[in-house]
Amino acid sequence: MDLNKVLALTGLFHQGSLSHLLSGTCELCLESADLSGFLCTPCRTALAASEHACSQCAEPLAHPGRCARCQQQPPAFDYAYSSYLYQPPLSDWLLHAKDQGQLQWLKRLAWLMQHRPVTTLDAVDGLVPVPSSARRLLYRGFNPAQLLAASLARHWHLPLHSKAIMKHSSEDQRKLSATQRRRNQNHSFSAGQQLFRGEHLLIIDDVITTGATANAVARLLKQQGAGIVGVWSMCRTPAKSTQHTS
C-alpha cells in the first residue's frame, strides 16, 4: 500500500472518522448490523473468547486460576486479559489490518475491545502501547497496538504513554518459537525517558502469544517506577492443546 495512503488513513483513525467504512451489514451473515456497524448481535456474541483463563497471562484454562507456568515462573506483569481468542474471523481481520493496511479493521476491533473491556479500568492510571521498531513502522506505516491504544485511551479518557518504551529489533515474532521469542524480546526493548511514581499501567497489544513481549515491556516499566502493570490485548493465542477446531 502507498505510504501516503496509509498515513492518510491513520489520520482518519485518530480523528475517529472511519464511520463511512462501516457497511451496516454483518460481515459474517449479511444480516443487518447492530451498533458495531459491521456485525449483528448473534454473530458478535459467537466470537471466540475464553470461558476461563489464567489470571496472570490470560492463557485459556479448563478452570479459573493461574497456569502452572505462571506459578513456577511469574512474569513481570501482574495480570493479563484478552478480549477474544486468536481464531477466525478475528485472526483474519487482524491480518487484513497488519499485513494489508486495511485500517478500518483496527477501528472495528477497537470497538470490540471497548465492549469486552478488562475489569481493572477504574484503577488504571495510563495505557502503554507495545511499540514497533522504526524499520517496521517504515514498512507498515503504522503501529497496530498504538492505534488500538489511542482509541481506548480516548474512550476512557486515560493518558497514553507512547514513548515510555522503545523497540529496536524488527524480527517478525510470528516466525519464532516460544524460546526464541523470549530471547529476542529480552534484547528488543529499552526504557524511554518517562519516569513513573507507582502508577497502575496497562500495556496494550493486538495479540498475546507467549507473553514474551508483555514480559519484556512490563519489566522495563517497573524499572521506570510503575507500581502495577497489567496487559490487555485484543486476542490471545491459546495453547495448541486448548485451541478450538471450529
N, C-alpha and C positions, 0 to 999 in steps of 0.2 A: 504494500500500500504506500502511496505517495506520502512523504513525511508531512508536508503542509496540510494534507487532508486529515491525517491523524491528529495533528496539533489543533486543527480547527474543531474536530470532534471532541477533543479533550476539553477545549474551552467551553463547548456546549454542555459537556458533562458537568463541569464545575458550576455553570450557571443554572443547572437544574432544568434545562430547556430541551430535553430529548423526548418530551411527551409526544411529539409528532411522529416518533418512530414506533409508537405503540399502536397496533392494528385494531385493538378492541375485539380481537378474535383469539380464542385459545390456541396456542401453538401446538397443542397435543391432540385435541379432539375437534377443533374448528367450531366449537360452540361459542356462544358469547362469553367474553372475558369478564371477570369480576373487577374489583377496584385495582388489581395489579395491572390491568390493561393488556396482559398477554397470556393469562391462564384463567380457566374457570375454577371455581372453588373446589369441585371434586378432584380435578387434576392437581391442583396445588396441594390439597390435603394428602394426596397419594405420593408426593415426592418423598424419596427415601430419607429417613432420619433414624438415628439410633434410639431404640427404646431405653437402653441402659448404656452408659459409657463410663470409662474411668474418670473419676472426678479430677484427676490431675493432668492427664494427657489426652483425654477425650476419645481414646480408642474404644470402639464398641465392645461391650461385655455381655455375658449372659445374665448377670445380676448387677445391681448397684454396688459401688465400692471403688477401690483402687486396683489397678492391674499389678501383677507380680513384679513387672519391670520397675514400675514407679516405687513400689515398696522397697525394692532392693537397691535401686539407684535413682533417687528422686531427681527430677530435672530442676533447672534453675528457676523455672516459672512455677507459680503456686497453684494454678489451676488452668484448665483449658475447656473450651466449649466450641463445638462446631454446629452450625445451624442444620446442616444436612450431611448425608454421606456422598462421597465422590463416586457417583454412579450416573449412568444416563437417566434423564436427559441433561442433568446439571453438569456432568463432566463434559459433555459435548458443547454445551453453551459456554462454559469457561474456556474451552479450547478455541471456539469461534472468536472469543474476545482476545485471548492472549496470542494466538498464532495467526489470526486473520484480521486483527484490528477492528473487529465488529464491536465497537464500544457500547452500542445500545444494550448488549448483553450484560455488561458490567452495571449499567444503570438498573436493569431489571433484577440482577442478582443482589444488588444493594438493597432494593426494595424488599426482596425476600428475607434478607438478613434482618432488616428493620422489623419484620413481622414474626421472626423467631429469634428474639434477642437473648443474649446472656443475662442471667438474673442479677448480676452484680452491678449493673449500670448506675444505680443510685449512689454507689460508693466510689465509683471510678473518677479520678481527677483528670485524666487525659488519655488520648489514643496515640499509639506509635505504630505507623505502618512499617512493615518489613520493607527495607529499601531494595532497589535494583542497582546493579552496577552501572557505571557510566556507559560501558560498552553495550549492555542490554538495553538501556534507555535509548541509546542512539539507534540501535537496530529496530526496536519495537516502537519507540516514540512515546511511550507512556509506561507507568508502573501500575499494574492492576491493584496491588494492595493499597497504594496511595489513593487511587480513585475510590475504592471501596471505603477506605478510612475517612476520606474527605466528605463523602456522602453521609456516613454515620455520625461524624463529628457535627455536621450542620444540623442533622435531625435531632440530636440530643444536646446540642449547644455545649459541646465539650472541646477543650483545647486539642489541637492537632500538633504533635511534636514530630515534624517531618525530618528534622535534622539532628535528632538525638543519636542516630546510628548511621554509620556509613558502610557501604558494601564495596569490596574490592574484587572478589572473584566473579567471573562471568560464566563459569562452567554450569551447564544445564543440569540441575539436580535430578531431572527425570531420567537421566541416563545412568545414575549411580545407585549402588546397593546401599543398604542401611548403614553399614560400616563406613563406606566411602562418603556418604552424606555427612555423617558426624565428623569425620576427619576434615572434609572440605569446609564445613561451616565453622569449625573451630578457628580457621585461619581466614575466613572470608569477610568478617565484620570488624569494625573498630568503633570506639566511642566517638560521638560528636563532641561539640563544645558546650552542650547543655548539662547543667547540674540540677539534681533534684534534691528535695528535702523530705524524704519519706512518703512521696506521693504513691497512690494506687494507680498503676498504669495498665493499660490494656493493649497488647500487641494485636494488630490486625493483619491477617493474611488471607489469601484466597483459598489455599489448601494446606492442611496439616497432613504430612505423610508419615514421617518417622518422629517428628518433633525436634529434629536436629537444628533446624533454622530457629525455631522459637527458643530453644535452649540457649543457643549462642547469643541471641538478641537479649533475652532476659538476664543472662549473666552480666552483660555489659551495662544494662540499665540499672541493675543493683549496684554495680561498681560505681555508677554515677550518682547513687544516692536514693534510688527508688526503694520504696518500702515493700509493697505488694505488687507483683507482676502477674497478670493473667494473660490468656491468649484467646482470641475469638477469631475463628475462621469461617468462611462460607461453607467449606466442605472438609470432611475427614476421610482419608483413605483407610478403610478397615483392614485389619489383618486378613491374610488370604483365607484363613480358616473360618472367618466370620462374614466374608463377602456373600452377598445375595447372588443367586444365579439368574434372577429375572431382570 
